[in-house]
Amino acid sequence: MSTPSDPPGSLGEIARVFLRLGFLAFGGPAAHTAMMQDELVDKRKWLSGERFAEAVAAVQVVPGPNSTELAIHMGQIRGGFKGLLVAGCCFIGPAVLIILPLAIAYVAVGEISDEALAARDVVMHTVSSAVVAIVAVAGVRLLWSTVKGPFGAMMVGLALVLALRLPTLFDVYDLAPAWRQTELMILASAAVAGIVADRIKAGTAALAVAVPVGVDSGELIRMAGFFLKVGGTLFGSGYVLVNYLQTGLTEDGLGWLTQAQVLDAVAIGQVTPGPLLTTSTFAGYLIGSVTFEFGVLGAIGTALLATAAMFAPAFVFVALLGPVLAKLRRFAWAKAMLSAMAAAAVGLIFAVCVDLTPAAFATGRPLDPINLAIGAATLVLMLWRRVNATWLIGLAVVVGLLRAVI
């Protein structure tokens, strides 16, 4: 709750909310989105569920890390341009602060032990049970607040089916990763369907997105240019980042990291809270320390430069996106487009639940009773006691740590 010294809409309120989300943002983009929906829509009433769903859909059709862009946009809605900067930095910052010491230790030790990797798997598997429940609750709440009428319900259903079936078709036709943009295809189709439906009931629209281009002069500028390009062209889930790093930083590209180092960087990004793209912090430190031989302080600077370059496009895109969304809502055809995209976004959220459920509740045996209990407790506490999702994620992390060490 806000205090007199920290009034609603102040930068202090925004900073406090997104720092807590940043420290407890385990589970990937879908979990981050669900936690923001619980915190900002249901608990704090910053905006309506319908407007939140529109924002979820909108950030998925521009390049960059979706959940980070959503956090930045929420800050923009609450506190303007300053709120945009504060929300983004506070959401990203905790992961950077956690990953930097891990990167220093990694360089000192030389590798991640098998025991540490096993502990990571136990923790993340335990957290996944709470994540599935939280995402499911977010989907249900957004469904009731966003979907109005049979057309919206149809958009939810179609998005759910397509999200589950398109990846299989991609495999059948062996499409390259650059073309596997499931969310983008679904949301773009929903936007067109919304406009057509509005025209049938009663322009045209064009969206131009400028993509930053990295410069290529000097080693540090080359590195910053690489991460800037990735941050400015990455669509969909942050896990597509793995392909970018493997092709861009290993012997197939710049040759600065080995395949094993890239996989270790991704592993650290997965086990720490916050957006997966803070993997750039770890990779940047390795490049500075191992490749450029800068020493600890110089490598920390390299890590921060890589992180800033990776996330800079997200701030730019959202700064441009916010005013556009506000103006679009004035037009009937645009409001129909956004409503259809919002409904499709709800379908995508439910698709994530379907995808995550088997892995969350089974560990080589028919069912994992501890994860089942965590998932059920999360559903009950959120739906009937309205317990904050961030604390439930934190509790799941503690349980996972206990399972890893016992």
Number of C-alpha atoms within 10 A of each C-alpha: 9 13 8 6 9 14 13 17 16 15 21 15 21 25 20 17 19 27 21 15 25 28 21 25 29 28 24 21 22 23 27 29 24 26 26 24 29 25 20 19 19 17 14 13 12 18 15 16 24 21 19 24 26 24 22 23 28 23 24 22 19 25 22 28 28 27 27 28 29 26 28 29 30 26 26 23 18 21 20 17 18 14 24 25 20 23 32 27 21 22 28 27 19 22 24 25 12 17 25 19 12 16 25 18 13 20 15 9 10 11 12 16 11 9 10 11 15 11 19 20 17 21 21 21 22 28 27 28 29 30 32 27 24 30 26 22 23 26 23 14 19 25 23 11 14 23 23 13 8 9 16 22 19 16 27 26 19 18 29 22 15 19 23 18 12 17 14 12 13 16 11 9 8 11 12 9 11 11 10 19 17 20 22 18 17 23 26 18 17 27 24 18 18 24 23 15 16 16 13 8 7 8 7 7 9 6 7 6 13 13 16 16 13 18 14 13 10 9 10 16 15 15 25 23 21 24 27 25 19 25 26 27 18 20 24 22 20 19 16 16 20 17 12 17 23 20 14 18 21 17 13 12 13 13 14 19 20 14 16 12 21 21 15 20 27 22 17 22 25 22 19 25 25 28 25 29 27 31 30 29 29 33 26 28 32 26 22 25 22 15 14 16 12 16 12 14 12 15 25 23 16 26 28 20 20 29 27 19 23 27 25 16 25 26 20 15 21 25 19 12 17 21 12 12 17 10 11 14 16 10 10 14 22 21 20 22 27 28 28 31 31 32 30 33 30 29 25 28 25 28 21 19 19 15 13 16 15 13 15 23 24 16 13 8 7 9 14 16 11 15 23 17 14 23 23 14 15 27 21 15 14 18 13 8 10 14 17 17 30 24 14 22 25 17 17 26 22 15 18 23 18 13 14 17 8 5
